[in-house]
Amino acid sequence: SASINHDLRAYFTARLSSIQRQDRLDTEWIFSGAITELVRRSQGLFQWANSAVEYIRQLPRDRLRQLVHSPHIIMGLSALYIQILYDAFPTNTNMYNRDLTPLIQHVLGTLVVAQRPLSPADLQYLWSSSTDRRYDIQEEVLGRLGSMLILPTSPDGPIHFLHASVRDFLTDASACSDGRFFVDAATHHTRLATICFQRMRRDLKHVIC
């Protein structure tokens, strides 16, 4: 509706202006028609607008132009989320290490099925039961997903999904069709239970009275 679009325009204007001040960008970085196109692509969804702003905030000039001028129309939450994931873990450059796929699955799957919010330290602890301990979860995965997750300022703080729609997207095979990111909840429930039992056997000590 016109009222929602008006509110979205005000939201984008305020958030992008804040990014401009924080990053000391010139006024021209918010180019003509950018906000109008962002409002159009948001399709009335403030969840899209919020995720889009977090996505833009990481690389303001490049990400704003990408969202507005992308030949692939990034409209709707699923399209935005998959774009965020592809940018975080690209397959067409040397930056992406295919060995990260198990780690990505560990992080996303554990966050989806855990009964309470977990911290970066929790995720690292659970991963350490793996035979491959080379990777730092904060650096390799969490730090790249600031547009989809609310990350704590300390290693022991809880991680939250930016919106419930992120969890829904990750567990919907028709929306999240890339096997690197799709979370099969049943599989990850079993995997997490197995890891917890392994950690208990490894770390719990018998108390001899």
Secondary structure, DSSP 8 states (H G I E B T S, - for coil): -HHHHHHHHHHHHHHHHHHHHHHT--GGGS-TTHHHHHHHHHTT-HHHHHHHHHHHHHSHHHHHHHHHH-SS---SHHHHHHHHHHHHS-SSSTT--GGGHHHHHHHHHHHHH-SS---HHHHHHHHTTSS-----HHHHTGGG-TTTEE--SSTTS--EESSHHHHHHHT-TTT---TTT---HHHHHHHHHHHHHHHHHHH------
